[in-house]
């Protein structure tokens, strides 16, 4: 009976530690504990308020997540990607491999400085990136 109590105690304590770590370090994903007045000293001054080209890990929400959530405001800009407008209304899992390759061709021809603006443009145009392309975009943006 003692080993069962020890095991149960370890599981409860371990679960509490995991829960606490999740609340302290990952609550920004759900919008909790976000301080709107938090300044990022390394943010790009030319970027709209709330958006930054560079991340230092100190921001409560990474810029590429802001873009995908539509939190940054800017006009629609095309990056020689008008052909992607044909995919309006599609879900992230509704693409064929050839269609994903069309997205990939555009993504990998962008200049690094244009990545976040392109993501914002995609969102404002009502487009949803294929799941695989979204992951590649996040990696290229180097934010999350």
N, C-alpha and C positions, 0 to 999 in steps of 0.2 A: 504494500500500500504506500510506503514512503517514496519509492521511486516514481510512482504515478503523481504524487503531490509535488515532488521536485520538478518533474517534467511539466506539469500544468503551470507551476509558478514561473518557470523559464519561458514558456510560451506566452503567458500573460505579460510579463515584463518586456519580452522581446517585441510583442505587438504594440505595447505602449510606446516603446522607443521608436519604432518605425512610424507610428502615427504622429508622434511629436516632431520627428524629422520632416515628415511630409508637410505638416502644418507650418513649420518654421521656414523651410527652404523652397517649397513648391507651391505655396498658396497663391503666388502671383499668377499662376496659370488660370485660376478661377476668378481673379479680380480681387481677392481678399488681401488685406494689408498693403494696398497700393497707395503710396503717398503721392498725390498729384503734384505736390510742389517739389518733389525730389529733382535736384538739378544734376545733370550729367556733365562734368567738367570737360569731357573729351568729345562731346557731341559736336557735330558739324554745324557751324553757325548759319550756313546757308540753307539748311534743311528746315522744313516747316516745323513749328512747335510740336513736340511729341514724337518727332521722327529724327533719326540719326543715321548717317551712312555707316558709322562705325559703332561697334559695341564694346564696352569694357567689362561687361558682366555685372555692372552696378545698377543697370536699369531694371525696373520691376517687370517690364515686358519688352522682349526683344523687338527691334524694328520690323523684322520680317513677319512676326506675328501680328503687329499692328497693321501692317499692310493687308495681310490675309483677312483680318477682322474688319478692315475698312475704316480704321480709326484715324488715319492720316488723310488730310483733305488736299486734293489737288485736281486739276483738270485732267481729262483723258488725253494722254499722249500716245501716239502710235510709234512703235519701234520697228518699222518695216515688218509688221506682223499682222496686217489686216486679214490675212487668210485664216487666222485663228478665230475671228468673229463667227465663222460658220459653226463653231462648237458651242455657241450660246445655248444655255438650257441643259447642257449635259452634266451628269454627275461625275465625280472623280474616278469611278470604276466603270464608266460607260464608253471607254475608248478602246479601239483596236490597236495592235502594236504599230501599225503604219501611222495611225493618227498620233500616237505618243511620240513617234519619231519626228513628226512635223513640229510638235511642241519643243522637242529636244533640239532640233535644228535652230529654232529661234533662240532658245535659252543659251546655247553655247556660242552664239554669234554676238551676244550682248557684251558691252564693255562692263567691267566690274562696277563702275560707278552708276551704271544704268539699271542694275538688277532690282533694287528696291523700287525705283520708279516704275519699272516694267510690271512688277508684282502689283503695284497700286493700280496701274492702268488696266491690268487683267481683271481685277476686282470690280472696278468701276464700269467695265464693259459687260459685266454679268457673266464672265467666264469662270469656270472652275478647272483648275489644272488637274491633269491625270495624277493619281496618287503617287506614282513613281517619279513624275516630273516635279511634283511639289517637294518631295524629299530631296531631289537633286538641287532644286532652287534653294531650299533651306541650307544645304551644305555649301553651295556656292556663295550665298549671302554671308556665310560664316557666322551666323548669329546664334543658332539653337542646336 
